[in-house]
Amino acid sequence: LQGSFLIVLGIGGARVATGDISVADLVSFVLYMFMASMPLGTIFSAITTVRQAMGAIDRINAVMDEPLEDATGTDAVKSSAITFDSVSFSYDEKKPVLNDVSFTVAPGTKTALVGPSGGGKSTALALMERFYDPTSGTIYLGNQDMSTLSRESVRSMVGYVEQEAAILAGTVRENLQLANSSATDEQCWEALDQVNLRDRFADAEGLDTTLGDRGVSLSGGQRQRLALARMLLMDSPILVLDEPTSAVDSQNEQLILDAIAAAGEDKTVIIVAHRLSTVTDADQILVIDEHQIQDRGTHEELLESSKLYQELASRQLLA
C-alpha cells in the first residue's frame, strides 16, 4: 500500500507539474486508491487465515487418524513396586534408547534417575506409564507383567508430572479436577495446602481463579506445584516426576521439594533430575548414561564409587 501511494504520488505530482491534471484530480485518485486497497487487503488477509486454518485442519486430521491405544488387558492389582527386568527400548528399531536395564523400586521408597541428557531417563518414565511397551525385557507392576495389564489400570496407579507442567486455560478447580472429577472443594484446598499454594489463590478468587492459556498467570514454580497438587488428588500409590525443578529458582525449588516430601510420605516416588540437590535424600539413585545404568546407590555411596556421579556433583558444587 505504501509503495503504491508513493508511485501514485510521484507520477501524479509530475503530471500536476506539467498541467496534465489538477491537484483536485490527484487527491481524488489517491482517495479512490485507498478506498480500493482496504477491501483488497482484507481479502488477502482472509486468504492467509484460511490457508492457516487448512494447515491446522490437516494436523488435526493426522492426529485423529492415529490408531487408538490397545484398551485390552487385565486390571492391575494395587501395588507400588516397579521392576525393570532386562528392559531394552528403541523408537526406530535402530538406535536403542534403553539397553538391558534392570532395577527394582521398592514400595514406599524414593528412587532417582540422574545422568547426562539423552541417556534414556525420561523414556524409562514413559515406559512406566505404558506410553510405550519395551522392545525386549519385562516391566513388572508388583508381581504382574505390565504388558498384560490394561493401560487404564496401569495409569490409575501412577501419578505423572511432566517436565513442562500441563496447565489448561480455565479455573484452578477445573485444572485440579482433571485428575479426579469428583474431588470436592475441601479436597482441592487440602491439595493446595500440601504444595503451599493456598495463599496464592485465596487472595484472588479462590478455586474460581482463571489461570489463562497454559497457566500464563502463574510462575514456573507455581505451575509445577499446581501440577503436583493435581497429582495428589489422584491418590495413586506411585508418583513419577520428570525434572520437577528444572525451570525454577532456588526458593521455588525448595517449595517443590517440600511438596514432594509431603506427597511421598506413604507412596513410592520416582524422579528424574539434573539438579542433584533435588535427589540427595533418595533411597536409591540410578546413574544412567549411554542408555544403560552405570552405577547405583545412595548419594553418599555414589560420591565414593561413581566417577560420573562425582563429576555431576562437582559441577553443581555438591562434592
C-alpha positions in Angstrom: 0.0 0.0 0.0 2.7 2.5 0.9 4.6 1.6 -2.3 1.5 2.2 -4.4 0.9 5.5 -2.7 4.5 6.7 -3.4 4.2 5.6 -7.1 0.8 7.4 -7.5 2.1 10.5 -5.7 5.3 10.6 -7.8 3.6 10.2 -11.2 0.6 12.3 -10.2 2.8 15.1 -8.9 4.8 15.1 -12.1 1.6 15.3 -14.2 0.2 18.1 -12.0 3.5 20.0 -12.5 3.1 19.7 -16.3 -0.6 20.7 -16.1 -2.0 17.4 -17.4 -4.2 17.0 -14.3 -5.3 19.3 -11.5 -4.4 18.9 -7.8 -8.1 18.0 -7.1 -7.9 15.1 -9.6 -4.7 13.8 -7.9 -6.3 14.0 -4.4 -9.4 12.2 -5.7 -7.3 9.5 -7.3 -5.3 9.0 -4.1 -8.5 8.7 -2.1 -10.0 6.2 -4.5 -6.8 4.2 -4.3 -7.1 3.9 -0.5 -10.8 3.0 -0.7 -10.0 0.2 -3.2 -6.9 -1.1 -1.3 -8.6 -1.7 2.1 -11.0 -4.3 0.8 -8.2 -5.9 -1.2 -6.1 -6.1 2.0 -9.0 -7.7 3.8 -9.4 -10.3 1.0 -5.7 -11.2 1.1 -5.7 -11.4 4.9 -8.7 -13.7 4.7 -6.9 -16.0 2.2 -3.9 -16.2 4.6 -6.2 -17.0 7.5 -8.0 -19.7 5.5 -4.7 -21.3 4.5 -3.5 -21.4 8.1 -6.8 -23.0 9.1 -6.4 -25.6 6.4 -3.0 -26.4 7.7 -4.4 -26.8 11.3 -7.2 -29.0 10.0 -4.6 -31.2 8.3 -2.7 -31.5 11.6 -6.0 -32.3 13.5 -6.9 -34.9 10.9 -3.5 -36.5 11.2 -3.9 -36.8 15.0 -7.4 -38.2 14.6 -6.1 -40.8 12.2 -3.6 -42.1 14.7 -4.5 -45.6 15.8 -6.1 -45.9 19.2 -4.2 -47.5 22.1 -5.0 -51.1 22.8 -7.5 -51.0 25.6 -7.4 -54.7 26.4 -5.7 -56.3 29.4 -6.4 -57.4 32.9 -6.9 -55.0 35.8 -3.8 -54.2 37.9 -3.7 -55.2 41.5 -2.9 -52.2 43.6 0.9 -52.1 44.1 3.6 -49.5 44.5 6.6 -51.7 43.4 8.1 -51.5 39.9 10.7 -53.8 38.4 12.6 -53.4 35.2 13.9 -56.8 34.1 16.5 -56.6 31.2 14.4 -53.9 29.5 15.5 -52.5 26.1 13.7 -50.0 24.0 14.1 -48.2 20.7 11.9 -45.7 18.9 13.1 -46.5 15.4 14.4 -50.1 15.8 17.9 -48.9 15.0 19.4 -46.9 17.9 18.5 -48.2 21.4 17.3 -45.6 23.9 17.5 -48.1 26.8 19.7 -51.2 26.6 19.3 -54.1 29.0 18.2 -52.0 32.0 17.3 -53.8 35.3 16.3 -52.2 38.6 13.7 -52.5 41.3 11.8 -49.7 43.0 10.7 -50.9 46.4 7.3 -49.8 47.9 7.4 -46.6 49.9 10.9 -45.6 48.7 12.3 -42.7 46.6 14.3 -43.6 43.5 16.1 -41.0 41.4 17.3 -41.3 37.8 20.2 -39.0 37.0 22.8 -38.6 34.3 23.6 -36.7 31.1 20.9 -35.7 28.7 19.8 -38.3 26.2 20.6 -41.3 28.3 17.0 -42.6 28.4 15.8 -41.3 31.8 12.5 -39.8 30.6 11.9 -42.8 28.3 12.1 -45.0 31.4 9.3 -42.9 32.9 7.2 -43.2 29.7 7.5 -47.0 29.9 6.3 -47.0 33.4 3.1 -45.2 32.2 2.8 -47.6 29.3 3.0 -44.8 26.8 5.2 -47.4 25.1 6.0 -51.1 25.6 9.6 -52.4 25.9 11.2 -53.7 22.7 12.5 -56.6 24.9 12.5 -57.5 28.6 9.7 -57.1 31.1 8.4 -54.4 33.4 6.5 -55.6 36.4 4.0 -53.7 38.5 4.1 -55.6 41.7 4.2 -59.2 40.5 2.2 -58.5 37.3 3.7 -58.2 33.8 2.8 -54.7 32.9 2.3 -55.6 29.2 -0.7 -57.9 30.2 -2.4 -55.1 32.1 -4.8 -52.5 30.7 -3.3 -49.1 30.2 -6.1 -47.5 32.1 -5.5 -49.6 35.2 -1.7 -49.0 35.0 -2.2 -45.2 34.7 -4.6 -45.2 37.6 -1.7 -46.5 39.7 0.8 -43.9 38.6 0.6 -40.1 39.1 2.8 -38.5 36.4 4.1 -34.9 36.4 5.9 -34.0 33.2 8.8 -31.6 32.8 6.6 -29.0 31.2 3.6 -29.0 33.6 0.4 -29.1 31.6 -1.9 -26.3 32.9 -5.0 -25.7 30.8 -6.9 -22.4 30.3 -9.7 -22.4 32.9 -10.1 -22.2 36.6 -8.0 -23.7 39.4 -10.8 -26.1 40.2 -11.1 -27.3 36.6 -7.3 -27.9 36.5 -7.3 -29.8 39.7 -10.4 -31.9 38.9 -8.7 -33.2 35.7 -7.1 -35.9 37.9 -10.3 -36.6 40.0 -13.6 -35.2 38.6 -15.3 -36.0 41.9 -12.9 -34.0 44.1 -14.6 -31.7 46.4 -13.6 -28.1 47.1 -12.3 -29.1 50.5 -10.1 -31.8 48.9 -8.8 -29.3 46.4 -7.8 -26.9 49.1 -6.1 -29.7 51.0 -4.0 -30.5 47.9 -3.1 -26.8 47.5 -2.1 -26.7 51.2 0.3 -29.6 50.6 2.1 -27.7 47.8 1.9 -24.3 49.6 -0.4 -22.6 47.1 -3.4 -21.8 49.2 -2.4 -18.2 49.8 -1.7 -17.6 46.1 -5.4 -18.4 45.2 -7.1 -17.5 48.4 -6.0 -13.9 47.9 -7.6 -13.9 44.3 -10.9 -15.6 43.5 -10.2 -18.9 45.2 -10.8 -22.1 43.2 -12.6 -19.9 40.6 -9.4 -18.1 39.8 -8.8 -18.1 36.0 -5.3 -19.2 35.0 -5.2 -18.2 31.4 -3.9 -20.2 28.4 -1.2 -22.7 29.6 -1.3 -21.1 33.1 0.1 -17.8 31.8 -0.8 -16.0 35.1 1.4 -18.4 37.1 5.2 -18.6 37.5 7.1 -21.7 36.5 7.3 -22.9 40.1 3.6 -22.3 40.7 2.7 -24.3 37.6 4.8 -27.2 38.8 3.3 -27.1 42.3 -0.2 -26.9 40.8 0.6 -30.0 38.7 1.8 -31.7 41.9 -1.5 -30.8 43.7 -3.5 -32.3 40.8 -1.4 -35.5 41.0 -2.1 -35.7 44.8 -5.8 -35.7 44.1 -5.3 -38.9 42.1 -4.2 -40.6 45.3 -2.1 -43.0 43.3 0.4 -45.3 45.1 3.3 -44.3 42.7 4.4 -40.8 42.0 6.5 -40.2 38.9 8.1 -36.8 38.3 10.2 -35.7 35.3 12.5 -32.8 36.1 10.2 -31.1 38.6 12.7 -28.3 39.4 14.3 -27.8 36.0 12.9 -24.3 35.4 12.6 -22.7 38.8 14.8 -20.7 41.1 16.3 -22.0 44.4 13.4 -20.7 46.5 10.7 -22.4 44.4 12.9 -25.5 44.2 12.7 -25.8 47.9 9.0 -25.3 47.9 8.6 -28.1 45.3 10.9 -30.4 47.3 8.9 -29.8 50.4 5.7 -30.6 48.4 7.3 -33.8 47.0 8.3 -34.9 50.5 4.8 -34.3 51.9 3.2 -36.1 49.0 5.5 -39.1 49.1 5.3 -39.9 52.8 3.4 -43.1 52.2 4.0 -43.5 48.4 6.6 -44.7 46.0 8.4 -41.8 44.4 10.4 -42.0 41.1 12.0 -38.8 40.0 14.2 -37.8 37.0 16.5 -34.8 37.9 19.5 -33.0 36.5 19.8 -30.9 39.7 21.3 -33.4 42.2 20.2 -31.2 45.1 16.7 -32.5 44.3 17.6 -36.1 45.0 20.3 -36.2 47.6 17.9 -37.8 50.1 16.8 -40.6 47.7 16.9 -44.1 48.9 18.3 -45.2 45.6 20.0 -43.2 42.8 20.4 -44.8 39.4 23.1 -43.2 37.2 22.1 -43.6 33.6 24.4 -42.9 30.7 24.8 -44.3 27.2 21.4 -46.0 27.6 22.4 -48.2 30.5 22.7 -48.0 34.3 26.3 -47.2 35.0 26.1 -47.0 38.8 23.6 -47.2 41.6 23.5 -46.4 45.3 22.8 -43.5 47.7 24.2 -40.0 47.3 27.0 -40.7 49.8 27.8 -44.1 48.2 28.0 -42.7 44.7 30.2 -39.9 45.8 32.7 -42.5 46.8 32.3 -45.1 44.0 30.9 -43.4 40.8 33.2 -41.2 38.7 30.4 -40.0 36.6 28.3 -39.0 39.6 31.3 -37.3 41.1 31.7 -35.2 38.0 28.0 -34.3 38.1 28.1 -33.4 41.8 31.3 -31.4 41.4 29.8 -29.3 38.6 26.9 -28.5 40.9 29.1 -27.8 43.9 27.7 -30.8 45.8 31.0 -32.6 46.3 
